[in-house]
């Protein structure tokens, strides 16, 4: 499989899941992840990956965000989630899990958690340079600290 282990066989099931999202999934999508709201990173909803469907995926960050309802607290489901997470880790993805309750009643903490993950990730991954891409001050600082160079402004023409 390529394209971040996209599984076309699960496409119609994923589409159904998008239409029938839980209140918590809709809330995190609308308030935090949609339209690059999370620090400018795009996320996809209900993305087929391997033999699974991730609730939310950022290809750039190789990050999967899972929203767990009440059934995920059952021991059998907990074990299945653990195996699923290990399989996704082997494919190169990191998984962050939130329960419905946390999303519905403490969305600010959910936002801080995702932002903290992204900030940590950015420290270890220089931005992918694209044709004509203008770097933000934050990206320039990341470059300067990792490469120990000083520059007032960076603009790439390739």
C-alpha positions as CSV (number, residue, x, y, z in Angstrom):
1,X,0.0,0.0,0.0
2,X,1.1,3.5,-0.6
3,X,-0.3,7.0,0.0
4,X,0.1,6.7,3.8
5,X,-1.3,3.1,3.7
6,X,-4.6,4.3,2.2
7,X,-7.0,1.3,1.8
8,X,-9.5,1.9,-1.0
9,X,-11.5,-1.1,0.1
10,X,-12.6,0.8,3.2
11,X,-13.5,4.0,1.3
12,X,-17.3,3.5,1.3
13,X,-17.3,2.5,5.0
14,X,-15.2,5.6,5.8
15,X,-17.6,7.8,3.8
16,X,-20.6,6.4,5.9
17,X,-18.6,7.1,9.1
18,X,-18.1,10.7,8.0
19,X,-21.8,11.2,7.5
20,X,-22.7,9.5,10.9
21,X,-20.1,11.2,13.1
22,X,-20.6,11.4,16.9
23,X,-21.1,14.7,18.6
24,X,-17.6,14.6,19.9
25,X,-16.1,13.9,16.4
26,X,-18.1,16.8,14.9
27,X,-17.0,19.1,17.7
28,X,-13.3,18.4,17.4
29,X,-13.6,18.6,13.6
30,X,-15.5,21.9,13.5
31,X,-13.6,23.7,16.4
32,X,-10.1,22.4,16.0
33,X,-9.1,20.4,12.9
34,X,-11.1,21.6,9.9
35,X,-9.7,24.0,7.3
36,X,-6.1,23.9,8.7
37,X,-7.2,25.5,12.0
38,X,-4.7,23.5,14.0
39,X,-1.5,25.5,13.5
40,X,-2.0,25.4,9.7
41,X,-1.9,21.6,9.3
42,X,-4.6,19.9,7.2
43,X,-6.5,16.9,8.7
44,X,-8.7,14.4,7.0
45,X,-11.7,12.7,8.6
46,X,-12.4,9.0,8.7
47,X,-9.3,8.1,6.6
48,X,-8.8,4.4,5.7
49,X,-5.3,3.3,6.8
50,X,-4.3,-0.3,6.5
51,X,-7.1,-2.3,7.9
52,X,-8.4,0.5,10.0
53,X,-10.3,3.8,9.7
54,X,-8.6,6.6,11.5
55,X,-11.0,9.2,13.0
56,X,-8.6,12.1,11.9
57,X,-5.3,12.0,10.1
58,X,-2.6,14.6,9.4
59,X,-0.4,13.2,6.6
60,X,2.1,15.9,7.2
61,X,2.5,15.1,10.9
62,X,1.9,11.3,10.5
63,X,-0.5,11.9,13.3
64,X,-3.8,10.1,14.0
65,X,-6.3,11.4,16.4
66,X,-8.9,9.0,17.8
67,X,-12.1,9.8,19.5
68,X,-13.2,7.1,22.0
69,X,-16.7,6.7,23.1
70,X,-18.0,4.7,26.1
71,X,-17.4,1.3,24.4
72,X,-13.7,2.0,24.4
73,X,-13.6,1.6,28.1
74,X,-14.7,-2.0,27.9
75,X,-11.7,-4.4,28.4
76,X,-12.2,-6.2,25.1
77,X,-12.4,-3.0,23.2
78,X,-9.4,-1.6,25.1
79,X,-7.3,-4.6,23.9
80,X,-8.4,-4.1,20.3
81,X,-7.5,-0.4,20.5
82,X,-4.1,-1.3,21.8
83,X,-3.5,-3.8,19.0
84,X,-4.7,-1.2,16.4
85,X,-2.4,1.5,17.9
86,X,0.6,-0.9,17.6
87,X,-0.3,-1.6,14.0
88,X,-0.6,2.1,13.2
89,X,2.7,2.8,14.9
90,X,4.4,0.1,12.8
91,X,3.1,2.0,9.7
92,X,4.8,5.1,11.0
93,X,1.9,6.9,12.6
94,X,1.6,8.4,16.1
95,X,-1.8,8.1,17.8
96,X,-3.4,10.5,20.3
97,X,-6.6,9.4,21.9
98,X,-9.3,11.5,23.5
99,X,-12.6,10.4,25.1
100,X,-15.9,11.9,24.2
101,X,-16.3,13.5,27.6
102,X,-13.0,15.3,27.3
103,X,-13.9,16.7,23.9
104,X,-17.4,17.7,24.9
105,X,-16.5,19.4,28.2
106,X,-12.8,20.4,28.0
107,X,-12.0,21.2,24.3
108,X,-9.4,23.7,25.5
109,X,-7.3,20.9,27.0
110,X,-7.7,18.8,23.9
111,X,-6.5,21.8,21.8
112,X,-3.5,22.3,24.1
113,X,-2.6,18.6,23.9
114,X,-2.6,18.6,20.1
115,X,-0.7,21.9,19.9
116,X,2.0,20.5,22.3
117,X,2.4,17.4,20.2
118,X,2.8,19.5,17.0
119,X,5.3,21.9,18.6
120,X,7.4,19.0,19.7
121,X,7.1,17.4,16.3
122,X,8.2,20.7,14.6
123,X,11.3,20.9,16.7
124,X,12.5,17.6,15.2
125,X,11.2,18.1,11.6
126,X,12.2,21.1,9.5
127,X,9.4,22.3,7.3
128,X,9.1,20.7,3.9
129,X,10.3,23.3,1.5
130,X,8.1,23.8,-1.5
131,X,8.5,25.9,-4.6
132,X,8.1,29.5,-3.8
133,X,7.1,28.8,-0.2
134,X,7.6,31.8,2.2
135,X,8.7,30.7,5.6
136,X,7.0,32.0,8.7
137,X,9.0,33.6,11.5
138,X,8.4,30.5,13.6
139,X,9.8,28.3,10.8
140,X,12.8,30.5,10.3
141,X,13.5,30.3,14.1
142,X,13.3,26.5,13.9
143,X,15.8,26.5,11.0
144,X,18.1,28.9,12.7
145,X,18.2,26.9,15.9
146,X,18.6,23.6,14.2
147,X,21.2,24.8,11.6
148,X,22.8,27.5,13.8
149,X,22.5,30.1,11.0
150,X,21.2,33.7,11.1
151,X,19.0,35.2,8.5
152,X,16.6,38.1,8.4
153,X,14.3,36.7,5.8
154,X,14.1,33.5,3.7
155,X,12.3,33.2,0.4
156,X,12.9,30.2,-1.8
157,X,12.9,30.1,-5.6
158,X,13.6,26.7,-7.0
